[in-house]
Amino acid sequence: MSHRWIGRTSALSDEQITALRPAVTTENAPVALTDLDHRLLPALAADGRAAYPELARHVGWSESAVRRRLDELRRSGVLQFDVEVDSGLFGFFVQCLLWLTVVPARLDGIARTLAGDPEAAFVGSTTGPHNLIAIAVCRDAGALHTYLTDRIGSLEGVDRVETVMITSYTKRAAPAM
């Protein structure tokens, strides 16, 4: 499972999508962060497109050391690159936060089902009166209505759904360090 909204790659071929996937890592040992890492990771959080020479200047290390360490961090799975996209550029203009109350025995199954939906940009379990949260990304209000009534409404175990339209984002991703 890719854990990403599939609309992000809707304009790409299967070969292009495969080329963008990170290499599978087999290392399971914890990675100790170094002094270089503590300098590199915030620099990448500020500008994930920074080139090796620029990063080397920023952190005060050699370009070869920066390149080698970033390769190590990527292979270990510690460092992953992500791209934020404006869904409107792909023709998806409506985003909606969904708070679902799901029968506990069905929570995992419904979460996995929704995660496979092309409309689902985010799905996560939570605590409180609503135990599942999702962000739906749809082409328009009619598509959202269809998704809510035909798809969400047909899932056995969903007791209640509350919806809130997302009108804008002020912040979406935050640096890990």
C-alpha positions as CSV (number, residue, x, y, z in Angstrom):
1,M,0.0,0.0,0.0
2,S,1.5,3.4,-1.0
3,H,0.0,5.4,1.8
4,R,-0.4,8.4,-0.5
5,W,-3.3,10.0,-2.4
6,I,-3.3,8.3,-5.8
7,G,-4.5,11.5,-7.5
8,R,-1.0,12.8,-7.1
9,T,0.2,10.4,-9.8
10,S,-2.9,10.3,-12.0
11,A,-1.0,11.9,-14.9
12,L,1.9,9.4,-14.8
13,S,2.4,6.0,-16.4
14,D,2.9,2.9,-14.3
15,E,6.6,2.9,-15.2
16,Q,6.9,6.5,-14.1
17,I,5.2,5.8,-10.8
18,T,7.5,2.8,-10.2
19,A,10.5,4.9,-10.9
20,L,9.4,7.4,-8.2
21,R,9.0,4.8,-5.4
22,P,11.8,4.6,-2.9
23,A,14.0,1.6,-2.8
24,V,12.9,-1.1,-0.4
25,T,15.0,-1.2,2.7
26,T,15.8,-4.4,4.5
27,E,17.7,-2.7,7.4
28,N,15.9,-2.8,10.7
29,A,18.6,-1.6,13.1
30,P,18.1,1.8,14.7
31,V,20.1,4.6,13.1
32,A,22.0,7.0,15.4
33,L,21.7,10.5,14.2
34,T,25.0,12.3,13.8
35,D,26.1,15.9,14.1
36,L,25.9,16.1,10.3
37,D,22.3,14.7,10.4
38,H,21.3,17.4,12.9
39,R,22.5,20.0,10.4
40,L,21.2,18.3,7.2
41,L,17.7,17.4,8.2
42,P,16.6,21.0,9.1
43,A,18.2,22.3,5.9
44,L,16.3,19.7,3.8
45,A,13.1,20.5,5.7
46,A,13.5,24.1,4.7
47,D,14.3,23.3,1.1
48,G,13.9,19.7,0.0
49,R,15.1,20.6,-3.5
50,A,18.5,21.9,-2.3
51,A,21.4,20.4,-4.4
52,Y,24.4,18.7,-2.7
53,P,26.8,21.6,-3.2
54,E,24.3,24.0,-1.5
55,L,23.6,21.6,1.4
56,A,27.4,21.1,1.8
57,R,27.9,24.9,2.1
58,H,25.0,25.2,4.5
59,V,26.2,22.5,6.9
60,G,29.9,23.1,6.5
61,W,30.8,19.6,5.4
62,S,32.1,18.3,2.1
63,E,29.8,17.6,-0.8
64,S,30.9,13.9,-0.9
65,A,30.2,13.5,2.9
66,V,26.7,15.1,2.4
67,R,26.0,12.9,-0.6
68,R,27.2,9.7,1.2
69,R,25.2,10.5,4.4
70,L,22.0,11.3,2.5
71,D,22.3,8.0,0.6
72,E,22.8,6.1,3.8
73,L,19.7,7.8,5.4
74,R,17.6,7.1,2.4
75,R,18.6,3.4,2.2
76,S,17.9,3.0,5.9
77,G,14.4,4.5,5.5
78,V,15.2,7.3,8.0
79,L,15.0,9.9,5.2
80,Q,12.1,10.0,2.8
81,F,11.2,12.7,0.3
82,D,7.6,13.8,-0.2
83,V,6.0,16.2,-2.6
84,E,3.1,18.5,-1.7
85,V,0.8,19.1,-4.6
86,D,-2.2,21.4,-5.2
87,S,-5.0,19.0,-6.0
88,G,-6.7,21.7,-7.9
89,L,-4.0,21.5,-10.6
90,F,-5.2,17.9,-11.2
91,G,-8.9,18.9,-11.4
92,F,-9.7,18.0,-7.8
93,F,-11.2,21.1,-6.2
94,V,-13.1,19.9,-3.1
95,Q,-11.4,18.7,0.0
96,C,-13.4,17.5,3.0
97,L,-12.5,16.3,6.5
98,L,-14.5,13.3,7.5
99,W,-15.0,12.3,11.1
100,L,-16.4,8.7,11.3
101,T,-17.7,6.8,14.2
102,V,-17.1,3.1,13.4
103,V,-18.0,0.0,15.3
104,P,-14.6,-1.0,16.9
105,A,-14.6,-4.5,15.5
106,R,-14.8,-3.0,12.0
107,L,-12.4,-0.1,12.5
108,D,-9.3,-1.7,10.9
109,G,-11.1,-3.1,8.0
110,I,-12.9,0.1,7.2
111,A,-9.7,2.1,7.5
112,R,-8.0,-0.2,5.0
113,T,-10.9,-0.1,2.7
114,L,-11.0,3.7,2.7
115,A,-7.2,3.9,2.3
116,G,-7.6,2.2,-1.0
117,D,-10.2,4.7,-2.3
118,P,-8.9,7.2,-4.9
119,E,-10.7,9.9,-3.0
120,A,-8.9,9.2,0.3
121,A,-5.9,11.5,0.8
122,F,-5.5,10.6,4.4
123,V,-7.0,7.9,6.7
124,G,-6.1,7.5,10.4
125,S,-7.5,6.1,13.6
126,T,-8.1,8.4,16.5
127,T,-9.6,8.5,20.0
128,G,-12.8,10.2,21.2
129,P,-16.3,10.1,19.9
130,H,-15.0,9.7,16.4
131,N,-12.5,6.9,16.0
132,L,-11.6,7.3,12.3
133,I,-10.6,10.5,10.5
134,A,-10.1,10.9,6.7
135,I,-9.5,13.6,4.2
136,A,-11.5,13.1,1.0
137,V,-10.3,14.9,-2.2
138,C,-12.9,15.1,-5.0
139,R,-13.4,16.8,-8.3
140,D,-16.4,18.8,-7.1
141,A,-19.2,18.9,-4.6
142,G,-21.3,16.4,-6.6
143,A,-18.4,13.9,-6.5
144,L,-18.1,14.4,-2.8
145,H,-21.8,13.8,-2.3
146,T,-21.6,10.6,-4.3
147,Y,-18.6,9.5,-2.3
148,L,-20.3,10.1,1.0
149,T,-23.7,8.6,0.1
150,D,-22.7,5.7,-2.2
151,R,-19.3,4.7,-0.8
152,I,-19.1,5.7,2.9
153,G,-22.8,5.2,3.3
154,S,-22.6,1.6,2.1
155,L,-19.9,0.5,4.6
156,E,-21.2,-1.8,7.2
157,G,-20.0,-0.7,10.6
158,V,-20.0,3.1,10.0
159,D,-22.5,4.5,12.6
160,R,-22.0,8.2,11.9
161,V,-20.1,10.6,9.6
162,E,-19.5,14.3,10.2
163,T,-18.0,16.4,7.4
164,V,-16.2,19.7,7.3
165,M,-15.1,21.3,4.0
166,I,-11.4,22.4,3.9
167,T,-11.3,25.9,2.5
168,S,-7.6,26.5,2.7
169,Y,-4.4,25.3,4.3
170,T,-2.1,27.4,6.4
171,K,0.4,24.6,7.1
172,R,0.4,21.0,5.9
173,A,3.8,19.4,6.7
174,A,6.3,20.1,9.4
175,P,9.9,19.2,9.8
176,A,10.7,16.2,12.0
177,M,13.5,18.0,13.8
